[in-house]
Amino acid sequence: MTTNEYANNSQNNFENRATPQSQSRRGIFVFPNGDKYDGEYIVTEQGKIQRQGQGKHIGQDGLVYDGQWRNDLMNGRGLLTHDDGSQYDGEFVDNYFQGQGTYSWTDGAKYTGKFVGSKAEGEAEYQGPQLGFVPFIGQANGQEATLRYKITS
């Protein structure tokens, strides 16, 4: 459920004080599905609540996003943590990994580079346990990666 739907839901126990529209505010929302948002938001001219600014969303599915929001979507810099502990730390555009970022797996593997539409793209570095964490440097195109690496002793 989006914050817009939450604002119009009969279970809404959040009181909206009379202040100028689109002024940034701070609050805590608990959604009917148990998700929680603690952060900045605005109330649009239509009276709808939108996450806007810095905030943390904790999902019942274990997904946690702590970062910037715009238009009720993950936009800007943020840290997304999955329920298994893997993380993406980087730039977001409309809920997608977009721009520079680092994806870290729980086994210690780490990919640092550019993302386009949540897929690896362009020059990047990968460090993985299979080579004792010696970095790969190469190109990715969202589907495949061409990697070159140097094993050092």
Secondary structure, 3 states (H helix, E strand, C coil): CCHHHHHCCCCCCCCCCCCCCCCCEEEEEECCCCCEEEEEEEECCCCCEEEEEEEEEECCCCCEEEEEEECCEEEEEEEEECCCCCEEEEEEECCEEEEEEEEECCCCCEEEEEEECCEEEEEEEEECHHHCCCEEEEEEECCCEEEEECCCC
